[in-house]
Amino acid sequence: MNSNSGQGVSPKELSKRLNEVKISSERSNKGIKPKRKPLLPAPDLPPQLNPAKAHLYNIRRPRKAHYGFAVTSDVMVDHALRWHQGRFTREDFDRADLSDVEVICVGAAEEHLELNPEDPRLEFPLVQTPDGLRPCIAIYDSHLGSGWTLDAEKERKQIEFIRSELRLPETQEPMWYFSNCR
């Protein structure tokens, strides 16, 4: 299978991607504890980061992590421009103060990415990725285990909705990322 054909990913390509995640995870965790295995980014929350299980690993307060899609600023800007069509242009964003652009982009995401606006669940933190800090559309965070209440079907719908609204590739899966702050 060829990754360009839209039919999936070849075993060689998948192996390469998994190796890149492993390497980037090692890089993003450098200097934390040299003997500790890299924790994030990862598809599953490592038990050391789950507050309910952290005591088993002699960790008093685990680092905060978010589960969702780490995206580029361009993805956020493109999404905002689609929703504010006619009100802003990319040139407006290029000239604007960065904090104003962030407010507009996060506002568009808050308004249009929630499946149930009456019960908001999404967060929009900056997370640490192997490429540096990135905006994240987060469904869960590791410190609010009680908030992990989506059943499998609702979670799948939320993930698919975010993926389609942000025009992310179907192969991009949400992962756990360290929060920029504790």
N, C-alpha and C positions, 0 to 999 in steps of 0.2 A: 504494500500500500504506500502511496506517495502522499506526503503531507501537503503537496500543492494541489492534489486532485479533489480535496474536500471529502475524501473517503476515509480519513483517519491518518494515523501516524505510523510510519514504518518502525519495526523493532529497533533498528539502528538509531533512528531519530529520537525515539522515546528514551533509549538508553542514554543518548547524548544529553537530552533535556534533563533527565533525572540526575545525571552527573553534574550538570551546570547548577542545579538547585542545591545539590550536596556541597559543591565548592562554594557557592555564594552564601549558603547557610554558615559554613565554616568562617567565611570572611566577615559576615555580619555579627558573629558571636565572638570574634577575636578579642582577646583581652578580658573576657568576662571571668572565666575560670579555665585555664589552659587544659585541665584534665577532663572537663565536662564535655560531653558530646554536643555537637551543634543542635540547637532546639528549633530554630525558626529561620526562614519560612518552612511551614510544614502543613500537610493536609489535615492532620489531627493535632489537637492540643496535647503537648507533652504533659504527663501527669505532674511533673515538677512545677508547672505553671498553674495547675488547678488548685485554688485555695483550699478546697476540701481535702486534697491529697498531699499538699506541699509539706505538711509536718512529717510525712513518711520519708522525706528526703532532707530533713533538717533545714527546711527553708521557712523562715518566719513569714515573710510577705513576698510572694512571687511577683516577678515583673508582670506588668499588665500587657496583655496581648489582645489583638482584634482579629476576628474571623470575617473575611470578606475579600473584596477585590482591590488590590493595590493598583492604581492606574496612573497614567501620566497626567500632568497638568493639561496637556493638549486634549486629552479625552474629556476632561471636565469642562474645558472651554468650549469644545465642539458641542457637547450636550447642552450647555447654557445657551449657546448661539442658536441652536435648533428651537429651544423653548422660548427664547426672547427674539425670535425672528423679526427683523425690521427695527428693533429697538437698539441693538448693538451690532457692531461689526468687529471683526478680528482686529482691525486697525484701532478701534476704540479701546479694546483691551490692551493692545500693545502700548498705547499712550497713557493708559490709566494707572493709578497707583495699584501696586500688587495686592494690598489688603482689600481694595474695592473689588477687584477681579475675583478674589477669593470669596468675598461675601456674595457676589452675584452667582458664582458657580455653585457654591454650597447651597445657596437658597434655591436654585433651580433643582438641584439634586434632592433636597429635602421635600420640595413640593411635588416632584414628579416620580421619585423612585420608591415611595412607600406604597405597598399594596393596600394597606389599611390606614389612611391618614388619621382616622380617629384614635388609633392606637399606634403611635409612631414607635418604631423599633430601631431604625437605622441611625448609625453614628457616622461622622465624617472626620476621623482623626488623621493626623500625619503618622505614618508608620515607617519603620526602618526596613528597607529592602537592600538587597545586595548592590543596587545602583544608587543608594542614598535614600533620603526621605521622599516619600510619595504620599499623595492623598489616597485615602482608602474609603471605600463604601463598605462599612462594617455591619454585619447582621448581629454578631455577638461580641461581647468582650469577656475576657477570662475572669474578671473580678465580679461579674454579675451572673453567677451560675444559675441563680433563680430566674434569670431572663431567658434561659435556654428552653423556651416553651413551645417552639414551633414543631408541629409534627412533621414527619418526613415529607409529606405531600406539599404542605405550605412552604416549607423551606425550599423544596425544589422549585416551586412556582416563583418564590421571591428571587432565587438565584437566576432563573431563566429570564425573569422580568428585568432585573438589573443588567444582565448580559445583553439583552436585546436593546434596551434603552440606551446603553452606553456604546452599543455596537462593538462589543468585545467578541473575539473569536469563540466559537463554540467549544474549542478545546481548552480555553482558559477556565480553570476551576478556582473557586475561592480557597484561600489558605489562611493560616494563622500567621500574624506578623507582630513583632514587638511594637508596642506603642512608642511614640517619640518621647513620652514622659512616663514617669512611674505611676 
